Amino acid sequence: MSDIQRQRCEMLATDEASSNLPLQAFARRAGKSRDQVNRNIELAAFNADDRKEREFQLELGYVIQSGPLKNVGLMARKSIYRNDFPGGAAFRDENQTRFLVLYTVALW
């Protein structure tokens, strides 16, 4: 068994345990982040070249394991977008924060 397979098996065993995860284990599994950087963007309509944009996204979620709210998921998302485009460009710097409650409904 490879190291990656062993880590995945340990992670699965921990996730399926009946007790709640320790905070450190939860943080390793629950958080996701993405960072995207684009360079050398040309905006012909503004006679602008060598422009940049960057987007950072962070997501943190948790699914309640037991009790009356079992399987209800809570998620927070943060997104930050920055660019150095000219003032007339359609895309502006933007920050977004979203909080989601996720649940599953059996239809049949």
Backbone torsions as a table, in degrees:
resi	resn	phi	psi	omega
1	MET	NA	132.5	-178.9
2	SER	-75.4	167.8	178.8
3	ASP	-62.0	-41.0	-179.8
4	ILE	-64.3	-43.1	179.0
5	GLN	-63.5	-41.0	179.8
6	ARG	-64.3	-42.1	178.5
7	GLN	-63.2	-41.5	179.4
8	ARG	-64.8	-40.2	178.3
9	CYS	-64.2	-42.3	177.7
10	GLU	-63.6	-42.0	179.5
11	MET	-63.3	-43.8	179.3
12	LEU	-63.4	-43.3	179.2
13	ALA	-62.4	-40.2	179.0
14	THR	-67.7	-43.2	-178.9
15	ASP	-64.4	-33.8	-176.7
16	GLU	-90.7	-0.4	177.7
17	ALA	-66.5	150.3	-175.2
18	SER	-73.5	-22.4	-179.7
19	SER	-87.3	162.0	178.1
20	ASN	-68.9	153.5	179.2
21	LEU	-74.2	144.7	170.0
22	PRO	-62.0	153.2	-175.0
23	LEU	-55.8	-43.4	-178.6
24	GLN	-63.3	-42.7	178.5
25	ALA	-66.6	-38.8	178.4
26	PHE	-62.4	-45.3	-177.6
27	ALA	-62.9	-36.0	179.0
28	ARG	-66.7	-31.7	-175.5
29	ARG	-94.2	-32.0	-169.6
30	ALA	-84.8	-28.4	-173.7
31	GLY	-91.6	141.2	175.0
32	LYS	-135.0	139.4	175.5
33	SER	-137.2	149.6	178.1
34	ARG	-136.1	140.3	178.2
35	ASP	-134.0	118.7	-176.9
36	GLN	-122.0	128.1	179.0
37	VAL	-124.2	128.4	175.9
38	ASN	-117.3	132.7	-178.5
39	ARG	-124.7	167.1	176.8
40	ASN	58.1	43.5	178.4
41	ILE	-84.6	133.5	178.8
42	GLU	-108.8	127.4	176.8
43	LEU	-114.6	90.0	-173.8
44	ALA	-60.6	-37.2	-177.5
45	ALA	-63.6	-24.6	-179.0
46	PHE	-108.6	7.3	-177.1
47	ASN	51.4	44.2	-177.8
48	ALA	-122.4	131.3	175.8
49	ASP	-134.3	172.9	-177.9
50	ASP	56.1	42.3	177.6
51	ARG	-93.1	163.4	-177.5
52	LYS	-131.9	153.5	169.6
53	GLU	-143.0	153.0	-179.0
54	ARG	-144.0	138.3	176.7
55	GLU	-132.1	129.1	177.4
56	PHE	-119.4	132.3	179.0
57	GLN	-128.3	137.9	177.2
58	LEU	-130.3	135.3	-177.5
59	GLU	-133.8	132.3	178.1
60	LEU	-133.9	126.4	-177.2
61	GLY	-140.3	158.9	178.2
62	TYR	-149.5	141.5	175.1
63	VAL	-112.7	126.2	-179.5
64	ILE	-66.7	130.5	-170.8
65	GLN	-88.4	-26.9	-176.6
66	SER	-153.3	171.7	179.0
67	GLY	93.2	-172.7	-176.3
68	PRO	-65.6	-22.7	179.3
69	LEU	-101.6	23.2	-178.8
70	LYS	-54.2	137.1	179.5
71	ASN	71.8	9.5	172.0
72	VAL	-84.6	130.6	-178.5
73	GLY	-105.1	143.0	176.2
74	LEU	-119.7	134.6	-177.2
75	MET	-142.5	141.0	174.0
76	ALA	-122.3	135.8	178.7
77	ARG	-128.6	136.6	176.4
78	LYS	-126.9	131.1	179.9
79	SER	-131.4	134.1	178.5
80	ILE	-127.6	125.3	-179.2
81	TYR	-122.2	129.7	178.4
82	ARG	-134.0	145.7	173.8
83	ASN	-150.5	168.5	175.7
84	ASP	-117.3	38.3	179.9
85	PHE	-73.9	156.9	175.9
86	PRO	-62.1	160.5	-175.1
87	GLY	-57.3	-30.6	-177.8
88	GLY	-83.8	-3.5	-178.4
89	ALA	-68.9	152.3	-175.7
90	ALA	-70.8	-30.3	-175.6
91	PHE	-92.0	122.4	179.0
92	ARG	-111.4	161.1	173.0
93	ASP	-59.3	143.1	-174.6
94	GLU	-151.6	143.7	171.7
95	ASN	-121.8	136.9	175.9
96	GLN	-133.1	138.3	171.9
97	THR	-128.7	127.5	-178.8
98	ARG	-130.1	141.1	174.3
99	PHE	-119.5	128.3	-176.7
100	LEU	-123.3	144.4	169.4
101	VAL	-113.5	123.3	-175.8
102	LEU	-113.7	137.8	176.6
103	TYR	-152.3	160.1	-179.2
104	THR	-113.4	136.0	177.9
105	VAL	-118.8	124.4	176.7
106	ALA	-77.2	123.2	-178.5
107	LEU	-88.4	-26.4	176.3
108	TRP	-155.7	NA	NA
